Amino acid sequence: MTETPQRAQRPLRVLAAMSGGVDSAVAAARAAEAGHDVTGVHLALSANPQSFRTGARGCCTIEDSRDARRAADVIGIPFYVWDLAERFREDVVEDFVAEYEAGRTPNPCLRCNEKIKFAALLDKALALGFDAVVTGHYAKVIVHEDGSRELHRASDMAKDQSYVLGVLDDRQLAHAMFPLGDTVTTKEEIRAEAERRGLAVAKKPDSHDICFIADGDTQGFLASRLGKAEGDIVDESGEVLGTHEGAYGYTIGQRKGLRIGTPAPDGKPRYVLDISPVNNTVTVGPVAALDVTALTAIKPRWCGTAPTGPGTYTAQLRAHGDETPVTAELDEGELRVSFTEPVRGVAPGQAVVLYDGTRVVGSATIASTERATADV
């Protein structure tokens, strides 16, 4: 079956999501240069933009909207601002808070791709007669002769963002374009291209952290919404070692900021092993107790046909994490994943994304883990 790069398709009427950053601006410019009929759109994701990150670190501010408009003017494409603030609040911000309250560790960027950029935005684009949505993500869509599509890692693994796109299904892939994904270029070369094109965002810093947490203080953000709730920090035997002001402020594998006055008997550091919202406790222990041998994940989403029977894959557990060999099997709607070698820092709420070589098979949300028995 012959593969063709997505850019070889016929000219399309496309909507370019322009965050105000350099990647999305170059992606829109490349789409226009390829002959597509491009319209730029910036998503207003906050009812009060000043409450989101200011300066050039986010993607949701008034400054970002203006940067996106200037880029669209230079490219020579129509530009609009769409208000998706209410949808973003419900599907991303409230979900983020609820997940932490339940003792899980969510990925808001992944949720934004699923619910906003390739659901709310795509649905609106299709209703208006657009063929596809263009974004500045580093990933590839391979189109086969029979019209089927596959999502693959970017040609440049150092910039690959396929992990946060692992939630896309067949329908969404059919209307997604990633002009940056099939070129091997450094970020400096992307910036140089933007400068050659006359785009003022060429030197704009990349966004970091979570766009809707203005000062980067996740714990403070959660405390302002969930309130302080003192509880115990205990060891594996249940002995109380200290107290906390909210279990939501901790993540599995965390080492710093535990505020435990009593050193461990072996003198070694302790890590967060478990977060229980039911009794508001945080359990800590030795690093070896973090070793996970298997997990169960729910709400699987497949970038193509769902796999049948057990299979051998690699898995990625964090946006910038390494791949690890696994076997995986779908059982009554749940994904069972077993690791060839134990891995650490796996938390419920995270996404596990399966790969077959560079192809993204699909993703699911981690519900529970199994740990190796450690002699401690």
C-alpha positions in Angstrom: 0.0 0.0 0.0 1.6 3.2 -1.2 2.0 6.1 1.3 1.8 9.8 0.3 2.7 12.8 2.4 -0.3 14.8 3.4 1.0 17.9 1.6 0.6 16.1 -1.7 -3.2 16.3 -1.4 -5.3 18.5 -3.7 -5.6 22.1 -2.6 -8.0 22.4 0.3 -10.0 25.1 2.2 -8.3 25.0 5.6 -8.6 26.7 8.9 -5.2 27.4 10.5 -5.3 27.6 14.3 -2.9 30.4 15.1 -1.8 30.6 18.8 0.4 33.7 18.3 3.5 31.6 18.4 6.2 30.9 15.7 5.2 27.3 15.0 1.6 27.9 14.2 2.5 31.0 12.1 5.0 29.0 10.0 2.5 26.1 9.7 -0.1 28.6 8.3 2.4 30.1 5.9 3.5 26.7 4.6 -0.1 25.7 4.1 -0.8 28.9 2.1 2.4 28.4 0.1 1.3 24.8 -0.8 -1.7 26.3 -2.5 -4.3 25.7 0.1 -7.1 28.3 0.7 -6.1 29.3 4.3 -8.0 31.2 6.9 -6.4 32.0 10.2 -8.2 31.8 13.5 -7.1 32.6 17.1 -8.9 30.9 19.9 -9.9 33.2 22.8 -9.8 30.7 25.6 -10.3 33.0 28.6 -13.3 35.2 29.5 -10.7 37.4 31.1 -7.4 37.2 29.1 -5.5 39.1 31.7 -6.0 36.2 34.1 -4.0 34.0 31.8 -0.3 34.2 31.4 1.0 37.5 30.2 4.0 38.2 28.0 5.1 35.7 25.5 5.0 32.5 27.5 1.4 31.4 26.9 -1.0 31.0 24.0 -4.2 32.6 25.4 -3.4 36.3 26.0 -4.4 39.5 24.3 -0.8 39.9 23.2 -0.9 36.4 21.5 -4.1 37.3 19.7 -2.4 40.5 18.3 0.7 38.5 17.3 -1.5 36.0 15.4 -3.3 38.8 13.6 -0.1 40.4 12.5 1.2 37.0 11.2 -2.0 36.5 9.2 -1.6 39.9 7.7 1.9 39.2 6.6 0.9 35.8 5.1 -2.0 37.5 3.4 -4.8 35.3 4.8 -8.2 36.3 6.4 -8.1 36.2 10.2 -10.7 35.8 12.9 -10.9 35.4 16.7 -13.3 32.7 17.9 -14.5 32.8 21.5 -14.3 29.2 23.0 -13.7 30.4 26.5 -16.8 28.7 28.0 -16.0 25.4 26.3 -12.4 25.6 27.4 -13.4 26.3 31.0 -15.7 23.3 31.1 -13.7 20.7 29.2 -10.1 21.7 30.2 -9.9 23.8 33.3 -12.7 22.2 35.3 -11.6 18.8 34.2 -8.0 19.6 35.4 -9.3 20.7 38.8 -11.6 17.7 39.1 -8.8 15.2 38.2 -6.5 16.6 40.8 -9.3 16.6 43.4 -9.7 12.9 42.7 -6.1 12.2 43.3 -5.1 11.9 39.6 -2.6 13.7 37.4 -4.1 15.0 34.2 -2.5 16.4 31.1 -4.4 19.6 30.1 -2.6 20.0 26.7 -3.8 16.6 25.6 -7.3 17.4 26.8 -7.2 20.7 24.9 -6.3 18.9 21.7 -9.0 16.4 22.1 -11.9 18.7 23.3 -11.0 22.1 21.8 -8.7 22.0 18.8 -10.0 18.8 17.2 -13.5 18.7 18.6 -15.1 22.2 19.1 -12.8 23.9 16.6 -13.0 21.1 14.0 -16.7 20.7 14.3 -17.2 24.5 13.7 -14.7 24.5 10.9 -16.5 21.6 9.1 -19.9 23.3 9.6 -18.6 26.4 7.9 -17.3 24.4 4.9 -13.6 24.0 5.7 -11.9 20.7 4.8 -9.3 20.6 7.5 -7.7 22.2 10.5 -4.0 23.2 10.4 -1.9 23.4 13.5 1.8 23.9 14.3 2.2 20.5 16.0 5.2 18.4 15.1 3.6 15.1 13.9 2.8 13.5 10.6 -0.3 12.2 9.0 0.4 9.5 6.3 -2.3 9.1 3.7 -2.6 5.7 1.9 -3.9 5.2 -1.6 -7.1 3.8 -0.2 -7.7 7.0 1.7 -6.9 5.6 5.1 -4.7 7.7 7.4 -2.1 7.0 10.1 -0.6 9.4 12.7 3.1 9.1 13.0 5.9 10.7 15.0 7.5 13.8 13.5 10.6 13.3 11.4 12.5 15.1 14.1 12.2 13.1 17.2 13.6 16.0 19.3 10.4 18.0 18.6 7.9 15.2 18.3 4.5 16.1 19.8 2.5 13.0 18.7 2.0 12.0 22.4 -0.5 14.9 22.9 -2.2 14.0 19.7 -2.7 10.4 20.6 -6.4 11.2 21.4 -7.3 11.9 17.8 -9.6 9.4 16.2 -10.1 8.4 12.5 -12.6 11.2 11.8 -10.3 13.9 13.3 -7.2 12.6 11.5 -9.1 12.8 8.2 -9.4 16.6 8.8 -6.0 17.4 10.4 -2.9 18.9 8.8 0.5 19.3 10.4 2.8 21.1 7.9 5.8 21.1 10.3 5.8 17.3 11.0 7.6 15.9 8.0 10.7 18.2 7.9 13.8 17.7 9.9 14.7 21.2 11.1 16.0 22.7 14.3 13.9 25.3 16.1 16.4 27.8 15.1 15.8 27.0 11.4 12.0 27.3 12.0 12.7 30.8 13.5 15.0 31.6 10.6 12.2 30.6 8.2 9.7 32.8 10.1 12.2 35.7 9.8 12.6 35.2 6.1 8.8 35.3 5.7 8.7 38.5 7.6 6.9 37.1 10.6 7.5 39.2 13.8 7.0 36.1 16.0 10.3 34.7 14.7 12.1 35.5 18.0 9.1 35.0 20.3 9.9 32.6 23.2 8.1 29.3 23.2 5.2 28.8 25.6 5.8 26.9 28.8 3.8 25.4 31.7 0.0 25.5 31.7 -1.5 28.4 29.8 -4.4 29.0 32.3 -2.2 29.2 35.4 -1.0 32.8 35.2 2.0 32.6 37.6 2.9 28.9 37.0 2.0 28.0 40.6 -0.2 24.9 40.1 -0.6 24.2 43.8 -1.7 27.7 44.5 -4.1 27.6 41.6 -5.7 24.4 42.9 -5.8 25.7 46.4 -7.7 28.8 45.3 -10.4 26.5 43.8 -10.4 23.6 46.2 -9.5 25.3 49.4 -7.0 24.0 52.0 -7.7 20.6 53.4 -5.2 19.4 56.0 -4.4 15.7 56.0 -1.7 13.3 57.0 1.5 12.3 55.2 2.1 8.6 56.1 4.6 5.9 55.3 3.7 2.5 53.9 3.0 1.2 57.4 0.5 4.0 58.1 2.8 5.9 60.5 2.1 9.6 60.4 5.2 11.5 59.3 3.8 15.0 58.7 0.8 16.9 57.4 -0.2 18.6 54.2 -2.6 21.4 53.2 -4.2 19.5 50.4 -3.5 16.1 48.8 -4.2 17.6 45.4 -0.9 19.4 45.7 1.1 16.2 45.3 1.9 13.9 42.4 3.1 10.3 42.2 6.9 10.2 42.2 7.3 13.6 43.8 10.4 14.0 46.0 10.7 17.7 46.8 8.4 19.7 49.0 7.2 16.9 51.2 7.9 18.7 54.5 8.7 15.6 56.4 10.8 16.4 59.4 11.7 12.8 60.4 14.3 11.2 58.1 13.8 7.7 56.8 15.4 4.9 58.7 17.8 4.2 55.9 18.6 7.9 55.4 17.4 7.8 51.8 14.9 10.2 50.2 11.2 9.4 50.2 8.8 9.8 47.3 5.1 10.1 46.9 3.7 6.6 46.3 0.0 7.2 46.6 -2.6 9.9 46.9 -5.9 9.0 48.6 -8.7 11.7 48.3 -11.0 9.4 50.3 -9.1 9.8 53.6 -7.0 12.8 52.4 -3.7 11.1 52.9 -0.4 11.1 51.0 1.7 8.0 51.3 5.4 8.2 50.9 8.2 5.6 50.7 11.5 4.5 49.0 12.1 5.0 45.3 12.1 1.3 44.7 8.4 1.2 45.7 7.6 3.3 42.6 8.5 0.5 40.2 5.4 -0.3 38.1 5.1 -3.5 36.2 1.6 -3.1 34.7 -1.3 -0.7 34.4 -4.9 -0.6 33.4 -6.2 2.2 31.3 -9.7 3.3 30.4 -11.4 5.4 27.7 -9.2 4.1 24.9 -9.1 6.2 21.7 -7.6 4.6 18.5 -5.9 6.4 15.6 -7.3 3.8 13.3 -8.7 0.3 13.8 -8.7 -0.9 17.4 -6.1 -3.7 17.9 -7.4 -7.2 18.5 -5.7 -9.7 20.8 -2.4 -9.0 22.7 0.3 -7.1 20.8 3.8 -5.8 21.3 4.3 -2.1 21.2 6.3 0.7 22.8 4.5 3.1 25.2 5.1 6.7 26.1 3.7 7.9 29.5 4.6 11.6 29.4 4.8 14.4 26.8 8.6 14.4 26.9 9.1 10.9 28.2 11.0 8.0 26.7 9.5 5.0 25.0 9.4 1.7 26.8 8.6 -1.8 25.4 5.2 -3.2 26.4 2.6 -5.8 25.6 -1.0 -4.6 25.5 -4.4 -6.0 25.1 -7.9 -4.6 25.0 -10.2 -6.4 27.5 -13.9 -5.4 27.8 -13.1 -1.8 26.9 -10.1 -1.5 29.2 -6.5 -1.5 28.0 -4.2 -3.8 29.9 -0.5 -2.8 29.5 2.5 -4.9 30.9 6.0 -3.4 30.9 9.0 -5.5 29.8 11.0 -3.6 32.5 9.6 -1.8 35.5 9.0 2.0 35.1 8.7 4.7 37.6 6.6 7.8 38.2 3.4 6.4 36.6 0.3 8.1 37.9 -3.5 7.6 37.4 -4.8 10.3 35.2 -1.8 10.3 32.9 -2.2 9.1 29.3 -0.5 6.0 28.0 0.1 6.3 24.2 1.0 3.1 22.3 3.3 3.1 19.2 4.0 0.6 16.5 7.3 1.9 15.3 6.6 5.6 14.6 2.9 5.0 14.1 0.6 6.1 16.9 -1.8 3.2 17.7 -3.9 5.0 20.2 -4.1 6.3 23.8 -6.0 5.7 27.0 -6.2 7.2 30.5 -4.4 5.4 33.2 -6.8 4.2 35.9 -4.6 2.0 38.1 -1.1 0.5 38.3 0.6 -2.6 39.7 3.9 -2.3 41.4 6.8 -4.7 41.8 7.4 -6.1 45.2 10.4 -4.4 46.7 12.5 -5.6 49.6 12.5 -2.4 51.7 
